[in-house]
Amino acid sequence: MNRINLFHSTAVRSKAVRSTTFPGNPATLESVTWGKTNFDITASTLVFAAILIVCSIAVGCSSDKPQPNHSNSQSAVTQPMPPAVSTPASTPAAPALQAAAKPVRKKVVRTAPVTVSYADKTSGVSFQYPRRYSLKTGDAADKLVSSAPVPMDFVQPGGVAVAAVAVPETAYPKSDLGPAFFDVSVNKALTAEQCGEFLETKAASPAETGTPAETTAPAAVPPAKLMIGDMELQSAETLATQGTREEASKYYHVFENGACYEFGLKVSTTNIENQGGATHVDRGEVFKRLEKILATVKIAAPAEVTASAPVAAAPTTAAATPAQ
């Protein structure tokens, strides 16, 4: 409304000026009229531009205000959705497939052999015996062999104990089994002919031997022959008693390397099967175990033993049936 009054006042003033300045000139009047129209259009344009500027400022200010976070709401909506299934060729699945395809190594449990091998480089004797049996050499072997009623059965003195293998007492629990062992002795003072003979043991008085009076002389069994590999052995058996102890012995002689070798198998019983519920042991079954050791005996030249066989016992697998 103010704009109309302004234009009206301007028109009046323009008319007055026109009448004064250009009296009686119609062209001038028309020019003033056209200027009025042109002014009106220009003013309208300016007003419209001002309105646009104001609206632009208003829109810009409104856009500067913080808008609500629509991404959070969208993520909250899409979060429960299950993840996309990965393809078999995806990188995370490859290590798992490789781990599954890798074979599992099985632990191999190695068990110790049931037999042990013994070799003596001085005498050349070697044999195998059960691992759980007790091996004695040197003074220990001499002490065990000397404890028997008939330690050695050479016709002449000079025998030396080399080794002995004792059967453990746990092999026959709650029995009357006494000392039972396999032993090796060597006598270098005998000839080949003398090596084939055995001593005829005679009864001796207690004063001569220091043994109890009830000790009886062993009963001799005629010699026989036994083949072990390519060795021919002469054998003899004796049975002696000492108090309540009774010992059955088997002796085997062979002449090798200029000396006489004796292999003794001895099984003693205490005859106390009626005490503490003990039972009488079967001597024949014990002899079978000792004979399995005898079956593995080998005699080599001392030089060969030094080059090929160690002195200390070493685990090995027996070719023959293991003694039990």
BELQUI-V937494 format. One record per pair of residues at least 4 apart in sequence whose C-alpha atoms are under 8 Angstrom apart, sorted by sequence separation. I is the first residue (numbers start at 0). J is the second residue. If there is no record, write none. Layout:
<<I	J> <I	J>>
This chain:
<<0	4> <1	5> <2	6> <3	7> <4	8> <5	9> <6	10> <7	11> <8	12> <9	13> <10	14> <11	15> <12	16> <13	17> <14	18> <15	19> <16	20> <17	21> <18	22> <24	28> <25	29> <26	30> <27	31> <28	32> <29	33> <30	34> <31	35> <32	36> <33	37> <34	38> <35	39> <36	40> <37	41> <38	42> <39	43> <40	44> <41	45> <42	46> <43	47> <44	48> <45	49> <46	50> <47	51> <48	52> <49	53> <50	54> <51	55> <52	56> <53	57> <54	58> <55	59> <56	60> <57	61> <58	62> <59	63> <60	64> <68	72> <69	73> <70	74> <71	75> <72	76> <73	77> <74	78> <75	79> <85	89> <88	92> <89	93> <90	94> <91	95> <92	96> <93	97> <94	98> <95	99> <96	100> <97	101> <119	123> <120	124> <128	132> <135	139> <136	140> <137	141> <138	142> <139	143> <140	144> <141	145> <142	146> <143	147> <145	149> <146	150> <166	170> <168	172> <189	193> <190	194> <191	195> <192	196> <203	207> <204	208> <205	209> <206	210> <210	214> <226	230> <227	231> <240	244> <241	245> <254	258> <255	259> <272	276> <273	277> <281	285> <282	286> <283	287> <284	288> <285	289> <286	290> <287	291> <288	292> <289	293> <290	294> <291	295> <292	296> <299	303> <300	304> <301	305> <302	306> <303	307> <304	308> <305	309> <309	313> <317	321> <16	21> <17	22> <18	23> <87	92> <88	93> <118	123> <119	124> <135	140> <136	141> <145	150> <153	158> <171	176> <189	194> <203	208> <205	210> <226	231> <227	232> <240	245> <254	259> <255	260> <272	277> <273	278> <299	304> <303	308> <304	309> <21	27> <87	93> <118	124> <119	125> <144	150> <205	211> <225	231> <226	232> <239	245> <240	246> <253	259> <254	260> <271	277> <272	278> <118	125> <144	151> <151	158> <205	212> <224	231> <225	232> <238	245> <239	246> <252	259> <253	260> <271	278> <272	279> <117	125> <118	126> <168	176> <204	212> <224	232> <225	233> <238	246> <239	247> <252	260> <253	261> <271	279> <116	125> <117	126> <168	177> <224	233> <225	234> <238	247> <251	260> <252	261> <270	279> <17	27> <116	126> <117	127> <223	233> <224	234> <237	247> <238	248> <251	261> <252	262> <17	28> <116	127> <117	128> <222	233> <223	234> <236	247> <237	248> <250	261> <251	262> <268	279> <115	127> <116	128> <166	178> <222	234> <223	235> <236	248> <237	249> <250	262> <251	263> <268	280> <114	127> <115	128> <165	178> <166	179> <202	215> <203	216> <222	235> <236	249> <250	263> <14	28> <17	31> <114	128> <115	129> <165	179> <166	180> <202	216> <221	235> <222	236> <235	249> <236	250> <249	263> <250	264> <114	129> <115	130> <165	180> <201	216> <220	235> <221	236> <234	249> <235	250> <248	263> <249	264> <113	129> <114	130> <144	160> <164	180> <165	181> <200	216> <201	217> <219	235> <220	236> <234	250> <235	251> <248	264> <249	265> <266	282> <14	31> <113	130> <163	180> <164	181> <200	217> <219	236> <220	237> <234	251> <248	265> <13	31> <112	130> <113	131> <141	159> <163	181> <164	182> <219	237> <233	251> <234	252> <247	265> <248	266> <141	160> <144	163> <163	182> <200	219> <218	237> <219	238> <232	251> <233	252> <246	265> <247	266> <266	285> <140	160> <141	161> <143	163> <162	182> <163	183> <199	219> <217	237> <218	238> <232	252> <233	253> <246	266> <247	267> <266	286> <140	161> <141	162> <161	182> <162	183> <217	238> <218	239> <232	253> <246	267> <265	286> <140	162> <160	182> <161	183> <162	184> <217	239> <231	253> <245	267> <246	268> <264	286> <137	160> <140	163> <160	183> <161	184> <216	239> <217	240> <230	253> <244	267> <245	268> <137	161> <160	184> <161	185> <215	239> <216	240> <244	268> <245	269> <295	319> <10	35> <136	161> <137	162> <159	184> <160	185> <197	222> <214	239> <215	240> <244	269> <245	270> <264	289> <294	319> <136	162> <158	184> <159	185> <214	240> <215	241> <243	269> <244	270> <264	290> <135	162> <136	163> <158	185> <159	186> <214	241> <243	270> <134	162> <135	163> <158	186> <213	241> <214	242> <243	271> <291	319> <134	163> <135	164> <157	186> <158	187> <213	242> <291	320> <134	164> <135	165> <156	186> <157	187> <211	241> <291	321> <292	322> <133	164> <134	165> <157	188> <211	242> <262	293> <291	322> <132	164> <133	165> <156	188> <132	165> <133	166> <151	184> <153	186> <155	188> <289	322> <132	166> <133	167> <155	189> <288	322> <132	167> <288	323> <128	164> <131	167> <144	182> <195	233> <197	235> <154	193> <154	194> <153	194> <140	182> <154	196> <153	196> <154	197> <155	198> <255	298> <153	197> <154	198> <256	300> <152	197> <153	198> <154	199> <152	198> <195	252> <194	252> <195	253> <194	253> <194	254> <122	185> <191	254> <190	254> <194	259> <191	257> <194	260> <177	244> <190	257> <191	258> <227	294> <149	217> <190	258> <191	259> <189	258> <190	259> <227	296> <187	257> <188	258> <189	259> <187	258> <186	258> <187	259> <185	258> <186	259> <185	259> <186	260> <185	260> <184	260> <185	261> <183	260> <184	261> <183	261> <184	262> <183	262> <182	262> <183	263> <181	262> <182	263> <181	263> <182	264> <181	264> <180	264> <181	265> <179	264> <180	265> <179	265> <180	266> <178	265> <179	266> <178	266> <179	267> <177	266> <178	267> <149	239> <176	266> <177	267> <178	268> <148	239> <176	267> <177	268> <148	240> <176	268> <177	269> <148	241> <175	268> <176	269> <175	269> <175	270> <175	271> <175	272> <148	246> <152	250> <174	272> <147	246> <175	277> <173	276> <174	277> <175	278> <176	279> <173	277> <174	278> <175	279> <176	280> <173	278> <174	279> <175	280> <174	280> <179	285> <181	289> <171	280> <180	289> <151	261> <181	292> <151	263> <181	293> <128	292> <127	292> <126	292> <126	293> <127	295> <126	295> <127	296> <125	295> <126	296> <125	296> <126	297> <124	296> <125	297> <124	297> <125	298> <123	297> <124	298> <123	298> <124	299> <122	298> <123	299> <123	300> <122	300> <123	301> <122	301> <121	301> <123	303> <120	301> <123	304> <120	302> <120	304> <119	304> <120	305> <118	304> <120	308> <120	309> <118	308> <119	309> <120	310> <127	317> <118	309> <119	310> <118	310> <129	321> <117	310> <118	311> <128	321> <129	322> <117	311> <118	312> <128	322> <129	323> <117	312> <116	312> <117	313> <115	312> <116	313> <115	313> <116	314> <115	314> <116	315> <114	314> <115	315> <114	315> <115	316> <112	314> <114	316> <115	317> <111	314> <112	315> <113	316> <114	317> <112	316> <114	321> <113	321> <114	322>>
